[in-house]
Amino acid sequence: MVEDEEGTKALVIDESTENTCFVFTENGCVEDWYKVDLKKTGKKISISDLLRQIGE
């Protein structure tokens, strides 16, 4: 997980360009964020575990 300069938390989905990545924000949006604006939170989420829980 990452956090932007305003404190919004997000899950990195994929790299968009050399300088940006796609993220899924805590607000439920998919956005393209600049990598230099991100700070790692140290928390990791397994997408496969999350999808498995949703399917239950």
Backbone as numpy.savetxt, mean C-alpha at the origin, in Angstrom:
# Nx Ny Nz CAx CAy CAz Cx Cy Cz
3.49 -2.41 4.55 2.65 -1.24 4.55 3.54 0.00 4.55
2.98 1.06 4.00 3.68 2.34 3.95 2.76 3.44 4.45
3.35 4.58 4.63 2.61 5.75 5.10 3.11 6.95 4.31
2.20 7.85 3.91 2.63 9.04 3.20 2.94 10.17 4.19
3.28 11.34 3.67 3.67 12.46 4.52 2.53 12.96 5.40
1.29 12.67 5.00 0.12 13.12 5.76 -0.35 12.07 6.77
0.32 10.91 6.78 -0.04 9.86 7.73 -1.03 8.84 7.22
-1.41 8.94 5.93 -2.32 7.96 5.35 -1.57 6.66 5.12
-2.12 5.56 5.62 -1.47 4.25 5.48 -1.99 3.56 4.22
-1.10 2.75 3.62 -1.47 2.05 2.39 -0.66 0.78 2.23
-1.17 -0.10 1.41 -0.51 -1.35 1.07 0.01 -1.22 -0.35
1.29 -1.47 -0.56 1.87 -1.39 -1.89 1.39 -2.59 -2.71
0.82 -2.30 -3.88 0.31 -3.34 -4.76 1.34 -3.73 -5.81
1.92 -2.71 -6.47 2.85 -2.97 -7.57 3.62 -1.71 -7.88
4.75 -1.88 -8.56 5.53 -0.75 -9.02 4.88 -0.20 -10.28
4.70 1.10 -10.35 4.09 1.74 -11.51 5.18 2.17 -12.49
6.08 3.00 -12.01 7.23 3.45 -12.79 8.45 3.34 -11.88
9.56 3.83 -12.36 10.78 3.82 -11.54 10.61 4.65 -10.27
9.76 5.67 -10.34 9.61 6.61 -9.23 8.29 6.50 -8.47
7.35 5.69 -8.98 6.04 5.61 -8.36 5.60 4.16 -8.17
4.62 3.97 -7.30 4.04 2.64 -7.11 2.55 2.77 -6.87
1.82 1.70 -7.20 0.39 1.66 -6.95 0.18 1.18 -5.52
-0.71 1.86 -4.81 -1.02 1.48 -3.43 -2.52 1.38 -3.24
-2.92 0.56 -2.26 -4.32 0.46 -1.84 -4.38 1.15 -0.49
-5.05 2.29 -0.42 -5.05 3.10 0.79 -6.04 2.61 1.83
-5.85 3.08 3.06 -6.76 2.75 4.15 -8.17 3.26 3.88
-8.31 4.18 2.93 -9.61 4.73 2.56 -10.29 3.93 1.45
-9.63 2.83 1.00 -10.22 1.97 -0.02 -9.97 2.41 -1.44
-9.00 3.30 -1.65 -8.69 3.79 -2.98 -7.39 3.17 -3.50
-7.31 3.00 -4.81 -6.05 2.61 -5.44 -5.47 3.88 -6.05
-4.23 4.20 -5.64 -3.60 5.44 -6.08 -2.17 5.19 -6.52
-1.62 6.14 -7.25 -0.24 6.10 -7.73 0.55 7.10 -6.88
1.42 6.60 -6.00 2.18 7.47 -5.08 3.65 7.50 -5.46
4.28 8.65 -5.22 5.73 8.78 -5.41 6.46 8.04 -4.30
7.44 7.24 -4.68 8.19 6.44 -3.71 8.93 7.30 -2.69
9.42 8.48 -3.10 10.19 9.33 -2.19 9.33 9.88 -1.06
7.99 9.87 -1.24 7.08 10.39 -0.22 6.64 9.33 0.78
7.11 8.07 0.59 6.65 6.97 1.42 7.61 6.64 2.54
7.04 6.19 3.64 7.81 5.71 4.78 7.27 4.34 5.15
8.14 3.34 5.28 7.70 2.01 5.67 7.22 2.03 7.11
6.12 1.32 7.37 5.58 1.26 8.73 6.17 0.10 9.52
6.78 -0.86 8.82 7.31 -2.04 9.48 6.30 -3.16 9.58
5.05 -2.87 9.23 3.99 -3.88 9.28 3.84 -4.51 7.91
3.68 -5.84 7.88 3.50 -6.56 6.61 2.17 -7.28 6.63
1.54 -7.33 5.47 0.26 -8.01 5.31 0.39 -9.00 4.15
-0.02 -10.22 4.37 -0.01 -11.24 3.33 -1.30 -11.13 2.53
-1.17 -10.80 1.26 -2.35 -10.67 0.40 -3.11 -11.99 0.33
-2.39 -13.10 0.19 -3.07 -14.40 0.08 -3.86 -14.71 1.34
-3.32 -14.39 2.53 -4.06 -14.60 3.78 -5.28 -13.70 3.85
-5.11 -12.46 3.41 -6.23 -11.51 3.41 -7.36 -11.99 2.50
-7.02 -12.43 1.30 -8.02 -12.92 0.37 -8.71 -14.18 0.90
-7.95 -15.04 1.56 -8.52 -16.26 2.14 -9.54 -15.89 3.23
-9.22 -14.89 4.04 -10.13 -14.46 5.10 -11.41 -13.85 4.52
-11.27 -13.10 3.45 -12.43 -12.48 2.82 -13.35 -13.55 2.27
-12.77 -14.64 1.73 -13.54 -15.71 1.12 -14.27 -16.60 2.12
-13.93 -16.50 3.39 -14.55 -17.36 4.41 -15.95 -16.90 4.74
